[in-house]
């Protein structure tokens, strides 16, 4: 029986994969090892990456459906030491000014940071709106090849919020600043949802911020509830546009 010895004081069977512990390693042939089950020896399989899971994370953080532990203590301390803050743009400027001294700036957690550090009511989405947003993203995901390049998740979130008529959340997001990328993504997504009205998406710095903010409505409008009926079939994007997008990102 062959055992592969590891530097952490364990060994794994090369035939069945069983992981065992032996502190002495007197016999390098492996006769001292036994096939006893140990709960700490079970190797956990890594979670499969999907576009839907990643977008769901972006959406959850835009709605503050997250733990405070998602922001490291070092980031909290950096921000708390530089209070007070006027709004989300102020927090973003302070985070960007940190440079390499702050490893994790957590731009995607901006709504939660504003909620705790500013005297502003941060708007949220209802459960029905969250479900509608996921349905809209599935339409976008289906229009792109599974093994090819994809677009910016941040802009996809911004586009979907505009389709839900929830532009009040946009000032609390860290969004793409490049006008060329924004125009390119907007053109592609307009092809996916061709014939449907899309709320106005301005430049990232062009949206004013009200002092009190707003809260999500408890009753969803008929337009939001009908979004599930507007989904388009797979392959809605022009193939030439997809090639142009991949080339643009690679450049």
C-alpha positions as CSV (number, residue, x, y, z in Angstrom):
1,X,0.0,0.0,0.0
2,X,1.5,3.4,-1.0
3,X,1.1,6.5,1.1
4,X,2.0,10.0,0.1
5,X,3.5,11.9,3.1
6,X,2.8,15.6,3.6
7,X,4.7,18.2,5.5
8,X,1.9,18.9,7.9
9,X,2.2,15.5,9.6
10,X,-0.4,13.7,7.5
11,X,-0.4,11.1,4.8
12,X,-2.9,10.1,2.1
13,X,-3.5,6.8,0.6
14,X,-2.6,6.8,-3.1
15,X,-5.2,4.2,-3.9
16,X,-8.4,5.3,-2.1
17,X,-7.4,8.9,-1.1
18,X,-7.9,8.4,2.7
19,X,-6.1,11.0,4.7
20,X,-4.6,9.8,8.0
21,X,-2.5,11.3,10.8
22,X,0.8,9.8,12.1
23,X,3.1,11.8,14.3
24,X,6.1,9.4,14.3
25,X,6.6,8.4,10.7
26,X,8.9,5.6,11.9
27,X,8.1,3.4,8.9
28,X,8.2,5.3,5.6
29,X,6.5,2.3,3.9
30,X,3.2,3.1,5.5
31,X,2.5,0.0,7.6
32,X,1.6,2.1,10.6
33,X,-1.3,3.9,8.9
34,X,-4.8,2.7,9.2
35,X,-7.9,3.4,7.2
36,X,-9.9,5.1,10.0
37,X,-12.4,7.7,9.2
38,X,-11.7,11.2,10.5
39,X,-14.2,14.0,10.0
40,X,-11.3,16.6,9.7
41,X,-9.8,14.6,6.9
42,X,-12.7,15.1,4.5
43,X,-11.6,17.5,1.7
44,X,-14.3,20.0,0.9
45,X,-15.0,20.5,-2.8
46,X,-14.6,24.1,-4.0
47,X,-17.7,25.9,-5.1
48,X,-18.3,26.1,-8.8
49,X,-18.1,29.6,-10.3
50,X,-21.0,30.8,-12.3
51,X,-22.0,34.2,-13.6
52,X,-25.3,34.0,-11.8
53,X,-23.6,33.5,-8.4
54,X,-21.3,36.4,-8.9
55,X,-24.0,38.8,-9.9
56,X,-26.1,37.6,-7.0
57,X,-23.3,38.7,-4.7
58,X,-23.2,42.1,-6.4
59,X,-26.9,42.5,-6.0
60,X,-26.9,41.4,-2.4
61,X,-24.3,43.9,-1.5
62,X,-26.2,46.7,-3.4
63,X,-29.2,45.8,-1.1
64,X,-27.0,45.6,2.1
65,X,-27.9,41.9,2.4
66,X,-24.6,41.0,3.9
67,X,-22.7,40.8,7.2
68,X,-20.6,43.6,8.6
69,X,-17.7,41.0,8.6
70,X,-17.6,41.2,4.8
71,X,-15.6,44.4,5.3
72,X,-12.3,43.7,7.0
73,X,-11.4,45.4,10.3
74,X,-8.6,47.3,8.7
75,X,-11.0,48.9,6.2
76,X,-13.4,49.8,9.0
77,X,-10.7,51.4,11.1
78,X,-9.3,53.4,8.1
79,X,-12.8,54.8,7.4
80,X,-13.7,55.4,11.1
81,X,-10.5,57.3,11.7
82,X,-11.4,59.8,8.9
83,X,-15.0,60.6,9.8
84,X,-17.3,62.4,9.2
85,X,-18.5,61.8,5.6
86,X,-20.9,63.7,3.5
87,X,-22.1,60.9,1.3
88,X,-21.0,58.0,-0.9
89,X,-18.8,60.0,-3.2
90,X,-16.9,61.3,-0.2
91,X,-16.3,57.7,1.1
92,X,-15.1,56.6,-2.4
93,X,-12.6,59.5,-2.5
94,X,-11.2,58.5,0.9
95,X,-10.9,54.8,-0.1
96,X,-9.2,55.6,-3.4
97,X,-6.8,58.0,-1.6
98,X,-5.6,55.0,0.5
99,X,-3.7,53.6,-2.4
100,X,-1.7,50.4,-1.7
101,X,-1.8,51.1,2.1
102,X,-5.3,49.6,2.2
103,X,-5.5,46.1,0.7
104,X,-9.2,45.6,0.5
105,X,-11.2,48.8,-0.2
106,X,-14.6,47.0,-0.6
107,X,-16.1,49.3,-3.2
108,X,-19.0,46.9,-3.7
109,X,-19.9,47.3,-0.1
110,X,-20.5,51.1,-0.5
111,X,-24.2,51.0,0.4
112,X,-23.5,49.4,3.8
113,X,-20.6,51.8,4.4
114,X,-22.9,54.8,3.7
115,X,-25.5,53.3,6.0
116,X,-23.1,53.1,9.0
117,X,-20.9,56.2,8.3
118,X,-23.4,58.8,6.9
119,X,-26.6,60.3,8.1
120,X,-28.4,59.1,4.9
121,X,-31.2,56.7,4.3
122,X,-29.9,54.1,1.8
123,X,-32.6,52.7,-0.5
124,X,-33.1,48.9,-0.7
125,X,-34.9,46.5,-3.0
126,X,-37.9,44.4,-2.1
127,X,-37.8,40.6,-2.4
128,X,-39.9,40.7,-5.5
129,X,-37.5,43.3,-7.1
130,X,-34.6,41.1,-6.2
131,X,-36.2,38.2,-8.0
132,X,-37.0,40.3,-11.0
133,X,-33.4,41.5,-11.1
134,X,-32.1,37.9,-11.1
135,X,-34.5,37.0,-14.0
136,X,-33.2,40.0,-16.0
137,X,-29.6,38.9,-15.4
138,X,-30.4,35.4,-16.6
139,X,-31.5,37.0,-19.9
140,X,-28.2,38.8,-20.2
141,X,-26.3,35.7,-19.2
142,X,-28.1,33.6,-21.9
143,X,-27.2,36.1,-24.6
144,X,-23.4,35.6,-24.1
145,X,-21.5,32.4,-24.9
146,X,-20.9,30.2,-21.9
147,X,-17.2,29.8,-22.5
148,X,-16.5,33.2,-23.9
149,X,-15.9,36.7,-22.4
150,X,-18.5,38.6,-20.4
151,X,-19.3,42.2,-19.6
152,X,-18.9,44.2,-16.5
153,X,-21.1,43.0,-13.6
154,X,-21.2,46.5,-12.2
155,X,-22.7,47.9,-15.3
156,X,-25.1,45.0,-15.7
157,X,-26.3,45.8,-12.2
158,X,-26.7,49.4,-13.1
159,X,-28.6,48.6,-16.3
160,X,-31.0,46.2,-14.5
161,X,-31.7,48.7,-11.8
162,X,-32.7,51.2,-14.4
163,X,-35.0,48.7,-16.0
164,X,-36.6,48.3,-12.6
165,X,-37.1,52.0,-12.3
166,X,-34.8,52.1,-9.3
167,X,-32.4,54.7,-10.3
168,X,-32.4,55.9,-6.7
169,X,-29.9,53.2,-5.9
170,X,-27.3,54.3,-8.4
171,X,-25.6,57.1,-6.4
172,X,-24.7,54.4,-3.8
173,X,-22.9,52.2,-6.2
174,X,-19.3,52.3,-7.4
175,X,-19.8,52.5,-11.1
176,X,-17.7,52.4,-14.3
177,X,-16.2,55.8,-15.1
178,X,-15.0,55.2,-18.7
179,X,-17.5,56.7,-21.1
180,X,-16.4,54.4,-24.0
181,X,-17.0,51.2,-22.0
182,X,-20.3,52.5,-20.7
183,X,-21.5,53.4,-24.2
184,X,-20.4,50.0,-25.5
185,X,-22.1,48.0,-22.8
186,X,-25.2,50.1,-23.1
187,X,-25.4,49.4,-26.8
188,X,-25.0,45.6,-26.3
189,X,-27.6,45.4,-23.5
190,X,-30.0,47.5,-25.6
191,X,-29.7,44.8,-28.3
192,X,-30.6,42.1,-25.7
193,X,-33.7,44.0,-24.6
194,X,-34.5,45.4,-28.0
195,X,-37.9,47.1,-28.1
196,X,-38.1,47.7,-24.4
197,X,-37.9,51.0,-22.6
198,X,-34.8,51.5,-20.5
199,X,-34.4,54.1,-17.8
200,X,-31.9,56.9,-18.5
201,X,-28.3,56.0,-17.5
202,X,-26.2,59.0,-17.1
203,X,-22.5,59.4,-16.5
204,X,-21.3,58.0,-13.2
205,X,-20.7,61.4,-11.7
206,X,-23.9,63.0,-13.1
207,X,-26.5,61.7,-10.7
208,X,-27.4,64.1,-7.8
209,X,-27.7,62.7,-4.3
210,X,-30.7,63.8,-2.2
211,X,-30.1,64.5,1.5
212,X,-32.6,61.9,2.8
213,X,-32.4,59.2,0.2
214,X,-35.4,56.9,-0.3
215,X,-36.7,53.6,0.7
216,X,-37.9,50.7,-1.4
217,X,-41.6,50.6,-2.0
218,X,-43.5,47.8,-0.3
219,X,-45.8,47.3,-3.3
220,X,-44.1,46.6,-6.6
221,X,-45.5,48.4,-9.6
222,X,-47.1,46.6,-12.5
223,X,-44.1,47.4,-14.7
224,X,-41.8,45.5,-12.4
225,X,-44.1,42.6,-12.0
226,X,-44.4,42.2,-15.7
227,X,-40.7,42.1,-16.3
228,X,-40.7,38.3,-16.2
229,X,-42.9,38.4,-19.4
230,X,-40.3,40.4,-21.3
231,X,-37.5,37.9,-21.3
232,X,-36.0,37.1,-24.7
233,X,-34.7,33.8,-25.9
234,X,-31.0,32.7,-26.0
235,X,-28.7,34.3,-28.5
236,X,-30.2,37.8,-28.6
237,X,-26.9,39.6,-29.1
238,X,-25.5,40.1,-32.6
239,X,-22.4,37.8,-32.9
240,X,-20.4,40.7,-34.4
241,X,-21.1,42.8,-31.4
242,X,-19.9,40.1,-29.1
243,X,-16.6,39.8,-31.0
244,X,-16.2,43.6,-30.7
245,X,-16.8,43.4,-27.0
246,X,-14.2,40.7,-26.4
247,X,-11.6,42.6,-28.5
248,X,-12.4,45.8,-26.7
249,X,-11.9,44.2,-23.2
250,X,-8.7,42.5,-24.2
251,X,-7.2,45.7,-25.5
